[in-house]
Amino acid sequence: MTLDRAPLGHRLVLQDAVGVGTTRRLAALGLRRGVEVTLLQRTCGGGRIAMVGGTRLALGPGVLKHIQVAVAS
């Protein structure tokens, strides 16, 4: 599933990010394949606040569509 469709409050594992530019930018923010992500809340513009390794990140709706995640076991 993509991050824009993922449920809030669940541990998720980043699987892939579509687009070379997107992948590089996300890696610079600490979002790499295999990293655990938890979505904390929705923003009014359709984005999400995510917790990644103790850091909160605001991600816009355009970026969320390009990030593939799976629910962590």
Beta strands, then each sheet from edge to edge (+ up, - down):
strand 1: 11-17
strand 2: 36-42
strand 3: 48-52
strand 4: 55-59
strand 5: 67-71
sheet 1: 4+ 3- 2+ 1- 5+
end
